[in-house]
């Protein structure tokens, strides 16, 4: 049985989208392989994935690399021997105002200084075109080291691939609930207007199963399967998102 190494952000993080529910985490598309190593963290950068890949890829027979938004700051914010990947100015602001409490942290002068600096970097210094060029070099290196790598975009279709996990699976997943729920999608970032509750990797368990089957087909046959599919959810949106 082949060993699979998976690298990425929240779209490949089994612990993202719920309150640390082990039963839900088992249903993540990336957790369904028999032998797998997962190096993915919510909010993390392409540099994080690249770094993990360079350190561990030799342990695995096959590689799945989920490339995130290249505009993310490369490094996590470190405090109390913990790492927090903060991927946008709004994320940094929320963490500075509320998130640190939710993570049982004390807002020290050092932590506040780091958060303010990172927020200002995103607002004043970050340049997406430059970031994309830098991240392209990292992905080129990944493909040079492991040419058989399956490269998937998380939500930036049109960069290396003409589709992403967002466009191929997330959008149809939301639309499958029907217009009666009046669910609106931020098509730039793939974020619902509601907090996730019982999701995994931003997707329902039912959608994760489809993603897994498609990834498995790609690994076994070298091609992607027919992308026309029907998602049959066992619950209403209120189960998956904190709508009320």
Buried (B, 14 or more C-beta within 10 A) or exposed (E): EEEBBBBBBBBBBBBBBBEEBEEBBEBBBBBBBEEBBBBBBBBBBBBBBBBBBBEBBEEBEBBBBBBBBBBBBBBBBEBEEEBBBBBBBEBBBBBBEEBBEEEEBEBEEEBEEBBEEBBEEBEEEBEEEEBBEEBBEBBEEBBEEBEEBBBBBBBBBEBBBEBBBBBBBBBBBBEBBEEEEEBEBEEEEBBBEBEBBBBBBBBBBBBBBBBBBBBBBBBEEEEEBEEEBEBEBEEEBEEBBEBE
